[in-house]
């Protein structure tokens, strides 16, 4: 493994396959620099969602040990292409083929992310996603226990023109087929289907991305096309609708702690409309707040796409070459162009504000990226970490602890590495020969990058957890594992295998354990479970009905969320070949006790 300038990267990594006689690429990196004064260029989509994710960015990727020197020796790579170590990885569940969009590499069929062996794949360009649905028919369901009959009806504020179909849970289907009484086949030990929504919004021919869902109290909120809608998390009833003048084009992964969010809206309804209008929304009340236009800054400021992230009371709007930050509470401008030549093209928010930045180079074919943690109010850099040339930040899997995915498009390599709180290299994840399957949503972006929104990964203070691609042969076919890596050494600590024939996807940490989702199969419903921080078999928290497995598995580019004992699966995109089929699309489903 090669030694990067000024620093020896830890062994391990993911990346595209390499000639055996070559060294292994490693994570990007030059030693981190002290705060401010960033050094001296500038600027990705995702694969399908939960059940049918697309392959990783490059298919498989070479790992650190026997590959060409990467930024740091090894190379980072994202969800669809982290640097070196892991190679790329195809979506774990198969299903819909990855979508390809201009400008983004596409993963080879069946490929996965392999930190150490990566076949030249291509970045998965599926960006079908972001969730949020406007409108939506909902179906409130009973327990299926005989006497108890659920109540359902049109909620106040619902669009009178929407065609809502409600399943009363009485076996008649409420205008739907009789077999659609979704709790009728529920068995002992299985959770209930609380409600199911179908689309009721007339969409453009190509459909629409869905943004969200976001949760505030007992309200679940989604945004799609020209509206933002809040629903009761308990029974799916529509609580409020906020109409918009044009299409939603961007949204953060999460709102502020007090339930405020800022979304991007197009400035018109034509194909040439820009994504430059910001609208603050109170997710509790459904009321719109301040509105603001992201002003173009120079001829190279491309506002076709922007990506939004929230940290504290700050929302950032990033795109290739430029960025702006505003106060969420009142829309006040906070900062824009940063000192120095390196400028952010994307941010990750949450407990810390992390910026992925491009720096100018003498050669237009050479890319120079760096990472900074910024003060969310002033924009001042707290530290700077410079990647090796031609390595790009692809995803931020966790901001605290900070775990980064990077990629090298030229070498089709991917790497995952962790940084300390002061921006120094903590470790590079040693992926070995495994192929990994993180899945990231966020919509397709050409001029910029979505750094947030990944599942299949989780982290606590000392450990990083990532799901593998499922086995494809023998008795273990379709079965995958979750591997725990030490954030201090980058080495694997343990492996937890999913039940036979199932795939297990980490969602986040909960109560010191890894919260995972077991996907549905043809004869089993999905399930929510936990894996102890020390490893072992998953412990089931919620088992979904086998009788509704087909519906649970039908959501395209699905988003998964487990909140207050309820599990939600939401389509990341809604589209169909005709209007009739479009109105039958399931858009959100909730399970609970």
C-alpha positions in Angstrom: 0.0 0.0 0.0 1.4 3.3 -1.0 2.2 6.0 1.5 0.3 9.3 0.9 2.0 12.6 1.2 2.8 13.3 4.8 0.8 10.4 6.2 0.6 6.6 6.1 -3.0 5.5 5.8 -4.2 2.5 7.7 -4.5 -0.7 5.9 -7.8 -1.7 4.4 -10.2 0.0 2.2 -12.5 -0.6 -0.7 -12.0 0.1 -4.3 -12.2 -1.2 -7.8 -10.3 -4.3 -8.6 -6.7 -3.8 -9.4 -3.9 -5.7 -11.0 -2.5 -8.1 -8.4 0.9 -6.6 -8.9 -0.2 -3.1 -8.1 -0.5 -1.6 -4.7 -3.8 -1.1 -3.1 -5.5 2.3 -3.2 -6.3 3.9 0.0 -8.4 6.6 1.4 -7.8 10.1 0.2 -5.7 12.1 2.3 -3.0 14.5 3.0 -2.5 15.4 6.5 -5.3 17.6 7.9 -4.5 21.2 8.3 -5.2 23.6 11.1 -8.4 25.6 11.1 -9.3 28.2 8.6 -7.2 29.1 5.6 -8.4 26.4 3.3 -5.9 25.6 0.6 -6.6 26.0 -3.1 -11.1 23.8 -8.2 -14.9 23.0 -7.7 -18.3 19.9 -7.6 -24.2 12.6 -7.5 -27.1 10.5 -7.3 -28.3 7.4 -5.7 -29.5 4.1 -6.3 -33.0 2.7 -5.7 -34.2 2.4 -2.2 -34.6 -0.1 0.5 -35.8 -3.1 -1.1 -34.4 -2.8 -4.5 -31.3 -0.7 -4.1 -29.0 -0.3 -7.1 -25.4 -1.3 -7.1 -22.8 0.8 -5.6 -21.1 3.5 -7.4 -18.6 1.5 -9.2 -19.7 -2.0 -8.9 -16.9 -3.5 -6.9 -13.9 -1.8 -5.8 -10.3 -2.5 -5.2 -9.1 -2.6 -1.7 -6.2 -1.2 0.1 -3.9 -4.0 0.2 -3.1 -4.6 -3.4 -4.1 -1.7 -5.4 -2.6 1.4 -6.8 -2.0 4.2 -4.4 -5.0 6.3 -3.8 -5.3 9.5 -2.2 -4.0 8.1 1.0 -2.7 5.0 -0.3 -6.2 3.6 -0.2 -9.2 5.2 -1.7 -12.4 6.3 -0.4 -15.5 5.5 -2.0 -19.1 6.4 -1.4 -22.3 4.5 -1.4 -21.9 4.4 -4.9 -18.3 4.7 -4.7 -16.3 5.3 -1.6 -12.5 5.4 -2.0 -10.6 2.3 -2.2 -11.2 -0.3 0.4 -14.5 -1.7 -0.4 -15.2 -1.7 -4.0 -18.6 -1.0 -5.0 -21.7 -2.8 -4.2 -24.8 -3.6 -5.8 -28.0 -3.2 -4.1 -28.7 -5.9 -1.7 -32.1 -6.7 -2.7 -32.2 -6.9 -6.4 -35.4 -5.8 -8.0 -35.5 -2.7 -10.0 -32.4 -2.1 -12.1 -30.4 0.9 -11.2 -31.4 4.0 -13.1 -28.8 5.7 -15.2 -28.7 9.4 -15.6 -26.4 11.5 -17.7 -23.1 12.4 -16.0 -23.1 9.7 -13.4 -21.4 6.3 -13.6 -23.5 3.3 -13.2 -22.8 0.1 -11.4 -22.5 -3.2 -13.1 -25.4 -5.6 -12.7 -25.1 -7.6 -9.6 -22.1 -5.8 -8.4 -21.5 -4.7 -4.9 -19.1 -2.6 -3.0 -16.0 -4.4 -2.2 -13.4 -2.4 -0.5 -10.6 -4.5 -1.7 -11.7 -5.9 -5.0 -13.6 -3.6 -7.2 -14.5 -4.3 -10.6 -14.6 -1.3 -12.7 -18.1 -0.5 -12.1 -19.7 2.7 -12.6 -21.3 5.0 -10.2 -24.8 4.1 -9.5 -26.7 6.9 -10.7 -30.0 6.3 -9.5 -31.4 9.2 -8.0 -34.8 8.3 -7.7 -35.5 9.3 -4.5 -36.2 11.7 -1.7 -39.4 11.0 -0.1 -42.4 13.0 0.6 -45.7 12.7 -0.8 -48.3 15.2 -1.2 -51.8 14.1 -0.8 -52.4 10.5 -0.7 -55.2 8.1 -0.1 -55.0 6.5 3.3 -56.4 3.3 4.7 -56.9 3.1 8.5 -56.9 -0.5 9.6 -58.3 -2.3 12.5 -56.7 -5.1 14.5 -58.3 -7.9 12.5 -59.6 -9.3 15.8 -63.2 -9.5 14.9 -65.4 -7.1 16.8 -63.1 -4.1 16.7 -63.7 -2.1 13.6 -61.4 0.8 12.7 -62.8 4.2 12.0 -61.7 6.0 8.9 -62.8 9.0 7.0 -61.7 12.1 5.2 -59.6 14.3 7.5 -60.2 18.0 7.7 -58.1 20.1 5.3 -57.9 17.3 2.7 -58.1 18.3 -0.9 -61.8 17.9 -1.9 -60.6 17.0 -5.4 -58.4 14.2 -4.2 -59.8 10.7 -4.7 -59.2 9.1 -1.3 -59.9 5.4 -1.0 -60.2 4.1 2.6 -60.1 0.5 3.7 -62.4 0.2 6.7 -60.8 -3.1 7.7 -64.1 -4.9 7.5 -63.3 -7.2 4.6 -65.3 -5.3 2.1 -62.3 -3.3 1.1 -64.0 0.1 1.1 -64.1 0.1 -2.7 -61.0 -2.0 -3.0 -60.7 -5.7 -3.5 -61.8 -7.8 -0.6 -58.4 -9.3 -0.1 -57.1 -5.8 0.7 -58.4 -6.0 4.2 -54.8 -5.9 5.2 -55.1 -7.3 8.7 -57.4 -10.1 7.8 -54.5 -12.6 7.4 -52.5 -11.4 10.4 -51.2 -14.2 12.6 -50.3 -14.3 16.2 -47.1 -12.4 17.0 -47.4 -10.2 13.9 -47.8 -6.5 14.2 -50.7 -4.7 12.6 -50.8 -2.7 9.4 -51.9 0.6 10.9 -52.6 2.3 7.5 -51.8 2.3 3.9 -51.8 5.3 1.5 -52.1 5.4 -2.2 -51.3 8.3 -4.4 -54.0 10.9 -5.1 -51.9 13.5 -6.9 -52.0 14.0 -10.6 -48.3 14.0 -11.5 -46.3 15.0 -14.6 -45.6 12.2 -17.1 -42.2 11.3 -15.5 -43.6 11.2 -12.0 -42.1 12.9 -9.0 -39.5 12.4 -6.3 -40.7 12.3 -2.7 -38.9 14.2 0.1 -39.0 13.1 3.7 -40.6 11.7 5.6 -40.0 13.9 8.6 -41.5 13.3 12.1 -42.6 15.9 14.6 -44.6 14.6 17.5 -47.4 12.4 16.1 -47.2 14.0 12.7 -45.3 12.5 9.7 -44.6 14.9 6.8 -43.8 14.4 3.2 -43.3 16.7 0.3 -44.0 15.8 -3.3 -44.5 17.8 -6.5 -46.3 21.0 -5.5 -47.3 20.4 -1.9 -46.1 19.5 1.6 -48.5 17.3 3.6 -48.7 16.3 7.2 -50.4 13.1 8.3 -51.3 11.5 11.6 -48.6 8.9 12.4 -51.3 7.0 14.3 -54.0 6.5 11.6 -52.7 8.2 8.5 -55.3 10.9 8.4 -54.3 14.1 6.7 -53.7 16.9 9.2 -52.7 19.7 6.9 -51.6 20.6 3.4 -49.3 23.4 2.3 -49.8 24.1 -1.5 -46.8 25.4 -3.4 -46.6 27.5 -6.5 -44.2 25.1 -8.2 -42.4 21.8 -7.8 -40.3 20.9 -4.7 -36.8 20.4 -5.9 -34.7 19.9 -2.8 -35.0 19.3 1.0 -32.8 18.5 4.0 -32.6 15.0 5.5 -33.9 16.3 8.9 -35.6 19.4 10.3 -34.5 21.6 13.2 -35.0 20.4 16.8 -38.2 22.5 17.0 -39.7 21.1 13.8 -38.8 23.7 11.2 -37.5 22.9 7.8 -36.5 24.8 4.7 -37.3 23.3 1.3 -36.2 24.2 -2.3 -38.9 25.1 -4.8 -38.5 25.8 -8.5 -39.0 29.4 -9.7 -41.5 28.4 -12.3 -43.2 25.5 -14.0 -41.2 25.1 -17.2 -38.3 22.8 -18.0 -35.9 25.7 -17.7 -37.0 26.7 -14.2 -34.3 26.9 -11.6 -34.2 25.4 -8.1 -33.6 28.7 -6.4 -36.6 29.5 -4.2 -36.4 28.7 -0.4 -39.5 28.2 1.7 -39.5 27.7 5.4 -42.2 25.4 6.8 -43.3 24.7 10.3 -43.9 20.9 10.3 -46.0 21.1 13.4 -48.6 23.5 12.1 -48.1 23.2 8.3 -47.7 26.9 8.0 -45.3 28.5 5.6 -42.8 30.9 6.9 -40.2 33.1 5.2 -39.4 32.8 1.5 -36.1 33.7 -0.1 -34.4 33.5 -3.5 -30.9 32.0 -3.7 -29.2 34.8 -5.7 -26.9 33.8 -8.5 -23.3 34.6 -7.8 -21.3 34.8 -11.0 -21.6 33.1 -14.4 -20.6 29.7 -13.1 -23.2 29.6 -10.4 -25.5 26.8 -11.6 -28.8 26.8 -9.8 -30.4 24.0 -11.7 -29.8 21.8 -8.6 -29.2 22.8 -5.0 -28.8 20.5 -2.0 -29.9 21.6 1.5 -28.7 20.6 4.9 -29.6 21.8 8.4 -27.3 22.1 11.5 -28.7 23.8 14.5 -30.6 27.0 13.3 -28.6 27.1 10.0 -29.6 25.8 6.6 -27.1 25.6 3.8 -27.9 25.7 0.1 -25.0 24.2 -1.9 -24.3 23.6 -5.6 -21.2 23.4 -7.8 -18.9 26.3 -7.0 -21.1 28.2 -4.6 -23.0 27.9 -1.3 -25.1 30.1 1.0 -26.1 29.7 4.6 -29.3 31.2 6.2 -30.8 31.2 9.6 -33.8 28.8 9.7 -35.8 30.8 12.2 -35.9 34.1 10.2 -34.1 33.6 6.9 -31.3 36.0 7.7 -28.1 35.6 5.5 -25.3 34.0 7.6 -22.4 33.4 5.2 -21.7 32.7 1.5 -18.3 32.5 -0.1 -15.7 31.2 2.3 -12.1 32.6 2.6 -9.6 31.1 0.2 -10.1 29.4 -3.2 -11.7 26.1 -2.0 -15.5 26.3 -1.9 -18.2 23.9 -0.6 -20.2 22.0 -3.2 -22.2 20.0 -0.5 -22.8 19.9 3.2 -23.8 17.3 5.8 -25.7 18.6 8.8 -26.9 17.5 12.2 -24.7 17.8 15.3 -21.9 19.3 13.2 -21.8 21.1 9.9 -19.4 19.3 7.6 -18.5 20.8 4.2 -17.2 18.9 1.2 -15.1 21.4 -0.9 -13.5 21.7 -4.3 -10.2 23.4 -4.8 -8.8 24.9 -8.0 -6.0 22.9 -9.7 -3.7 23.7 -12.6 -5.0 20.8 -14.6 -8.8 20.7 -15.3 -8.6 16.9 -15.4 -7.3 16.8 -11.8 -9.7 17.1 -8.8 -8.7 18.3 -5.4 -11.2 18.0 -2.5 -11.0 18.9 1.1 -13.3 18.5 4.1 -13.9 21.1 6.7 -16.0 21.4 9.8 -17.6 24.9 9.8 -19.1 27.0 12.6 -22.8 27.0 11.5 -23.3 30.6 12.4 -20.1 32.3 11.0 -18.9 29.7 8.5 -15.4 29.8 10.1 -13.4 26.6 9.6 -12.6 24.6 12.7 -10.3 22.3 10.9 -9.4 21.2 7.3 -8.6 17.7 6.0 -7.2 17.6 2.5 -7.8 14.5 0.4 -5.3 13.1 -2.1 -5.8 14.3 -5.7 -8.7 12.9 -7.7 -10.5 11.7 -4.6 -13.9 13.2 -4.0 -16.1 13.2 -0.9 -19.2 11.1 -1.9 -21.2 10.6 1.3 -21.1 11.3 5.0 -22.3 8.2 6.8 -22.1 9.8 10.2 -21.2 13.3 11.4 -20.6 12.4 15.1 -18.4 10.3 15.0 -17.4 11.5 11.5 -17.3 8.7 9.0 -16.7 9.7 5.3 -17.2 7.8 2.0 -15.0 8.9 -0.9 -14.5 7.8 -4.4 -12.0 8.0 -7.3 -13.9 7.9 -10.6 -10.8 7.5 -12.7 -9.7 4.4 -10.8 -13.2 3.2 -10.0 -12.2 3.1 -6.4 -14.0 3.6 -3.1 -12.9 4.1 0.5 -14.5 4.7 3.9 -12.5 6.5 6.6 -13.1 8.1 10.0 -11.8 11.4 11.3 -11.2 12.5 14.8 -13.0 15.5 16.3 -10.1 17.7 15.4 -10.1 16.6 11.7 -7.1 14.3 11.9 -7.3 10.8 10.3 -8.7 8.3 12.9 -8.8 5.1 10.7 -9.6 3.7 7.3 -12.1 0.9 7.3 -10.5 -2.3 6.3 -13.2 -3.9 4.2 -11.2 -6.9 3.0 -12.9 -9.0 0.3 -16.4 -8.3 1.4 -18.8 -6.3 -0.8 -20.9 -3.7 1.0 -24.3 -2.4 0.4 -25.0 1.0 1.9 -28.1 2.6 0.3 -28.4 6.3 0.0 -31.4 8.4 -1.0 -31.6 12.1 -1.9 -32.7 12.5 -5.5 -30.6 12.9 -8.6 -28.3 15.9 -8.6 -26.1 16.9 -11.5 -24.5 20.1 -10.2 -23.7 19.3 -6.6 -24.0 16.3 -4.3 -26.2 14.9 -1.6 -24.0 13.8 1.2 -26.8 12.6 3.6 -29.6 10.1 3.7 -27.9 6.7 3.8 -29.1 3.4 5.5 -27.2 0.2 5.6 -24.7 2.1 7.9 -24.7 3.1 11.6 -22.1 4.3 14.1 -21.6 4.8 17.8 -18.6 6.4 19.6 -16.2 3.6 18.8 -17.7 1.4 16.1 -19.0 1.7 12.5 -21.5 -0.8 11.3 -22.2 -1.6 7.6 -24.3 -4.2 5.8 -22.8 -6.5 3.2 -24.2 -7.5 -0.1 -26.2 -10.7 0.2 -24.6 -14.1 -0.7 -25.7 -15.2 -4.1 -25.1 -19.0 -3.9 -25.7 -22.1 -1.9 -27.9 -22.4 1.2 -27.0 -18.9 2.2 -28.4 -17.3 -1.0 -29.9 -13.9 -0.3 -28.5 -13.8 3.2 -26.2 -11.0 4.2 -24.3 -9.8 7.3 -23.7 -6.7 9.3 -20.0 -6.1 10.0 -18.8 -4.0 13.0 -15.5 -2.1 12.5 -13.4 -0.4 15.2 -13.2 3.3 14.5 -9.8 3.4 16.1 -8.2 0.7 14.1 -10.5 0.3 11.1 -10.4 -3.5 11.6 -13.5 -5.7 11.8 -14.6 -6.6 15.3 -17.5 -9.0 14.6 -20.0 -10.2 12.0 -23.7 -10.8 12.6 -25.5 -12.9 10.1 -29.1 -12.3 9.1 -31.6 -15.1 9.3 -31.4 -17.5 6.4 -32.7 -16.0 3.1 -33.0 -12.5 4.6 -31.2 -9.2 4.2 -30.5 -7.1 7.3 -30.0 -3.3 6.9 -28.8 -1.1 9.8 -30.9 2.0 10.2 -29.4 3.7 13.2 -28.3 3.2 16.8 -31.0 2.8 19.5 -30.4 2.2 23.2 -26.8 1.2 22.6 -27.8 -1.4 20.0 -27.9 -1.4 16.2 -31.4 -1.0 14.9 -31.9 -3.1 11.8 -34.6 -3.9 9.2 -35.1 -7.4 7.9 -36.5 -7.1 4.4 -39.7 -9.0 3.4 -39.5 -12.2 1.3 -42.2 -13.9 -0.8 -43.5 -15.6 2.3 -42.4 -13.4 5.2 -43.2 -9.8 6.1 -40.4 -7.5 7.0 -39.2 -7.0 10.6 -37.5 -4.5 12.9 -34.8 -5.9 15.1 -31.7 -5.0 17.1 -28.2 -6.4 17.2 -26.2 -6.0 20.4 -23.1 -3.8 20.2 -21.1 -6.9 20.9 -22.7 -8.8 18.0 -24.8 -11.9 17.9 -28.2 -12.9 16.4 -30.8 -10.1 15.8 -33.5 -9.7 18.4 -36.9 -9.0 16.8 -38.9 -6.0 18.0 -41.6 -6.0 15.4 -42.7 -8.7 12.9 -44.8 -7.5 10.0 -47.6 -9.7 8.6 -46.6 -12.3 6.0 -50.0 -11.6 4.3 -48.9 -8.1 3.3 -45.2 -8.9 2.3 -45.9 -8.3 -1.3 -47.2 -4.7 -0.6 -44.4 -4.0 1.8 -41.8 -5.0 -0.8 -43.4 -3.0 -3.6 -42.3 0.5 -2.7 -39.8 1.9 -5.2 -36.6 3.4 -3.8 -38.2 3.0 -0.4 -37.3 5.0 2.7 -37.4 3.3 6.1 -38.1 4.8 9.5 -38.8 3.4 12.9 -40.3 6.1 15.2 -42.0 5.7 18.6 -42.7 2.0 18.0 -44.1 2.4 14.6 -42.4 1.4 11.3 -42.9 3.4 8.2 -42.0 2.5 4.6 -42.4 5.3 2.0 -41.9 5.4 -1.7 -38.9 7.5 -2.7 -40.5 8.2 -6.1 -44.0 8.0 -7.5 -44.6 7.3 -11.2 -46.6 5.1 -13.5 -47.3 4.5 -17.2 -50.7 6.0 -17.1 -53.0 8.1 -14.8 -55.1 5.1 -13.7 -52.1 3.1 -12.5 -50.6 6.3 -11.0 -53.5 6.6 -8.6 -53.2 3.0 -7.4 -49.5 3.4 -6.4 -48.9 2.6 -2.7 -47.0 5.6 -1.3 -46.7 5.0 2.5 -47.4 2.1 4.8 -47.3 2.0 8.6 -47.0 -0.9 11.0 -47.4 -1.0 14.8 -49.0 -2.7 17.7 
